[in-house]
Each structure stands twice: as C-alpha cells, then as structure tokens.
Amino acid sequence: MATTKAKAAVKAVIKAPAKIPAKAIKQPVARKTTEEPTYHMPVEVRDWIERTTSMMNHQKGEIARLKQENKELKAYKAWATHRILRSDQEE
C-alpha cells in the first residue's frame, strides 16, 4: 500500500507544462547594421559620390584646424595686448 501512495504522490507532483501565451513569446529583434545600403548605380555616379565625400572630409578637417589656429591667435593677441599696455605704464 505504501507503494501506491508514493506513485500517487509522484503523479500529483509531475504536471504537464502550462501552455505559453502567444504574446509572451519574444519575437527576434532586427539587428541594426552600421553599413550603408548599397544600390546599383553607374560607376561615374559612385566615383562622384566618393570624390565629394572625400572633399567634405578634407574640409571638415581644415575647418577644425583653422578653428584651433584662430583660438590660439586670439589667446596670443590677448597676451600681447596685455604685455604692451603694461610696458607703456612702466615708462
């Protein structure tokens, strides 16, 4: 009789897995690509795009360099002005 009670207890513990609702299942997320989409285009157009992109990158670098140079020149002007004005007062 002990064996039938044990079998009944084991059957009671083991249950069928519950069904998962459709909303609970995660859908795969689309990955974002870092590459630009490629399109079929004539070679001349592709070359033109590459050339203009290169020019734009060069101009961005040139602008950054000129801004830095302008900042340094303004700092030097302020220092020189202060030094010249101070030396005039000493005389």
Summary of the structure (lengths in Angstrom):
residues: 91
radius of gyration: 38.0
end to end distance: 120.6
largest distance: 120.6
contacts: 122
relative contact order: 0.04
helix: 69%
strand: 0%
